[in-house]
Amino acid sequence: MPLGKGEKALDFSLSSIDGNQVSLKDIEGFKVLVFYKVTCPTCQLTLPFINKLYKKYGDRITFLGIGQDSLEDLKIFKNKYELDFVQLSDTPKYPVSKSYDIRVVPTTYLLDENNEILFMEEGFVKRSIEELDGKLAQLLGEEPVDVFKGVHVPEFKAG
């Protein structure tokens, strides 16, 4: 079973597409982690909506994309889908994905300042992205953003 709500997220250190090393233990505050693969159609659907959350909350909450792909492929994906948040490569052999027991991509987590998992979702579930938006807004004392405004999306798409 993948790590779930109430469990402690495991530390990791991965390379970003900008050439920086990013360690979970060095990031303060709340964090959103999204595990994905660039060839996954459900990931291609999900990450642009996560990016909308980043645009609303990213100046106060850290967002990390954890791709199961090479740095070069992640750069192409980031540009194609106009993602603004940090992208990390979990290659070779997916050490972080394996330690989190990721079985479905995308898998999205919200972590508190102590890296306890507050939220976890596998695949694309429209209601869950709205729930994540609500949790982020509540943490910051704001109103949620309607990331699906003007866009028709399925209620669910398996990863």
N, C-alpha and C positions, 0 to 999 in steps of 0.2 A: 504494500500500500504506500502511496506517496505521502510525504509529510503533510499533515493536516492541521486544521484549526486547533489552537491551544498548544501545539508543539513548538519547540525552539528550532528556528531555521539554522542550518549548519553554515559555518563560515566557509568562505571560498575566496580565491584570488584568481582573476582571469584577465586576459588582455582585451583592451578595447580597440575598436577600429581606428582610434586616434593614436594608438601606440602606448597608451597608459596602462598600468597595472591597477586593477580595481579590486579591493578587498572589502567584503561585507562588514567586517569588524571596524573598519575605518570610517564608515558612513554613519553619521548621527541622524536621529529622528526617524520618521516613518519612511517606509520604502515600498515600492511596487516592483515586483519581479515578474517577468513574463518569459517563460521558456518556449522556444519555437524553433521551427525549421523553415528555411526560405522556400522550399518546394511544397510546403503544406498549404493547400487551398484554405483551410480553416484559419490558419495563421495569417494568411494574406487578407482575409476578411477582418480578423480581430485586431491586428496591430494598429491600423489607422484609427480605430475607435479608442484604443489605449492612448494613442498620440493626442487625441482630443482632450483626454483627461490630463495628460501631461501639460498641454498648453494652458489649461485652467489652473492646475495645482503644482506644476513642476518647479516653481520657484520656492516652494516650501516643503515638497515631498520629493524624494529621489526616486526616479524611475529607471529601471535597468532592463534592457532586452538581453536575454541570454540565448544566443543562437547556437544551434547544433551544426554549425557550418564554419567554413574558413573565413578569416577576416575579409578577404577579397569579396566573397559572396555576400557577406553581411553588408559591406559598403554598397554594393549594387542594390541590394534589397532596401537598405535605408534610403537611398536616393530615389528608387522607383516608387516607394510608398510614402515618401516625404516624411520620414520619421525624424523627430527632433531630439529624442532622448538617447542616452548612452547605450551603445550596443557592444556586447561582450561575446567572445568566441569560446564556446565550451568544447574545443577540439584540442588534440585528437582524443578519441575514445570517450567523450562526454563524461568526464569525471564528476562534474557538479550535478548534471542530470541524473547520473547513477546514484550519487549520494542522497539526492532528494527522492529517488525512486520514481522519476518522471516516466510515465507510461503513455501519456497522451500529450500531444502538443496541439494548440498552446495550453500551457498550464500557467495560471496567474495567481500570484500571492500578494497579500498586503501584510507587511510586518510592522510591528510597533517599534518603539525606540530601543527595546531590549531584544529585538529580533524574534519575538513571539509571533506566531502566525495568527492573524486576526480574520483572514479571509483566504479561501482557496477555491479555484474553479478550473475544471478541465474542459477543453473544447470551447465552443462559442455558445453562450447562453445569454440572450439579450437581457433577460431579467437580472442576471448576475452582474453584468457590466453596469446596469442601472443601480444595483445594490452597492457595488464598489464605488461608484460615483457618489452615492448617498453617504457612505462611510467616510470617504475623503472630505466631502463637504462638511459633515458633522464634526470631524476632527478639527477642521479649520474655522468652524463657525460661519459657514457660508451656505448659500443655496446651491443645490446640484445643478450641473449643466446638462442640457438635453443633447447628448452626443449623437442621438439618432434623428434629430430634427431634420425633416425634409428628405430622409433616406429610408427606403424600404429594405428591411433586413429580415431574415428568418428568425423565428423565436429561438431556434436551436440548430446548431450544426456540429456534428461530431468531429473530433480531431483525428 
